[in-house]
Amino acid sequence: MSEELKVGMTHEIERQTTEEMSAQNVFPHVPHVYATSVMVGHMEAVCAEMVLSHLGEGEQTVGIGMKFSHTAATPLGMKVRFSAKLIEVDGRKLVFEVEGYDEADKIGKATHQRFIIDAEKFNSRVAKKAGT
């Protein structure tokens, strides 16, 4: 792990919402808006992307927890933006605060935890679990 990971680092991503991001793709009897599950994925992505260039050889990160709220609906076709701030580095455990916005409102917030792993060891354990 690089020593460059410091509390206070920030990162932002922006995405265009599409039909594939509809809540109705998760369950057909809900509104045709930007899905909570996709928002959570975008919250995870902004954090993973922030640390990617700071990882050592053979390292990756995995999500290990998230507490979130989805506070406003986003019509499909709008852009969404997610801002993340690294608020804690505890060895290999990283904690982030994330906020999400569409073109009109704040749409959500989260506290997200990620863990830095050795990819080879991790993939070996997953393969063993799968019986391969």
N, C-alpha and C positions, 0 to 999 in steps of 0.2 A: 504494500500500500504506500502510496506517495505521501510525503509529509505536507503536500500542498493543500490537502483537504482541511479547510479552516472554517470554524463557526463564522457565520455572517456571509458566506458565499451565496450568490443568487444566480438564478437562471430563469429563462422564460421561453415558452414555446407558444406558437399560434397555429391553430388548425381551422380549416374550413369544414363546417358540418355538412354531411351528405345524407342521402336516403339510407345508406347502409348503417348509419349511426342512430336510427330511429328506435325508440323504446318498443315499438311494435315488433321489432325483430326479436326481442326477448320474450314478449308476451303480447298477443294480438289485441287484447281487450284493455289497452291503456292508450293514452294520447300519443299522437304521431309527432313527437318532439325528440330532442337530443336526449339519449338514454343515460341514466345514472351510471350504468355499468361502463359505458364508454367514457364518461367523465372521470370515473375512478381510474380507468386505464390511462387517460391523459395526465392525471395527477401523478401516477406512478412514473410515466414516461419522462416528465419534466425533471424529476429527481434523478432517475437513472442516467439521463443524458447529461445532467450537471456534473456527475462524478466520473463519467466514462474516461475522459482524458487524464484523470488523476490516478487511475488504477495501475497496479504493477502488472508485469508479465504473468499471464495465466489467471488473472483475477477477473471476477465479474461481481455484480450485485444481484441480490434477490430481495423481493419485498417480504417483510415479516410481520407487518401490521399496518393498519390504517384506521383512523377514526375520522369520519367525514360527515359533512352535511351538504345536501343538494337543496339550495334555497330558492331557486328561481328557474322556471322553464325557459328553454331556448328553442325558438323556431328553427327548423332545419333550413340550411342555407346561410345562416349567420356564421360569422367567425367566432371562435372561442380562443381565449388566451389564458395561460396558466403560468403563474409566477411562484417559484419555490425559493425558500431560504433555508440553508443548512443551520440548524439551531443547536445541534449536539453531535459531538464525535466522541464515542466511548469505545476505544479500541477499534474493532471492526464494525460496530453498530453505529449507524448514522440516523439522525432524526431530522426531519424537515417540516416546515410549515408551508402549506400550499394554499393559494387563493386562485379561484377561477372567475373569469368574466366573459360575458358575451358582448355584443356591440352596444347593449343598453344597460345591463345590470351586473352586479356581482352575483354569480350563480352558485358558488360553493366555496367551502374551505375544508382543509384537512390537516391532520398531523400524520405523517407517514414515516415508517421505519424501514430501513433497508440494512442488509448485512453483506459485508464483503466476503466472498467465498473464493476458494481455490477451485477453479472450474473443473480441473481434471479429477480431483477427489470427489467433488459434488456429483459429476456425471457418472463416476464409477459407482457411487452409492445408489444413484437412481437406476442404473442398469442392473445392479444386483437386486434391487427391489422388484424390478420388472421381470426378473428371471432370465435376463439375457447375458 
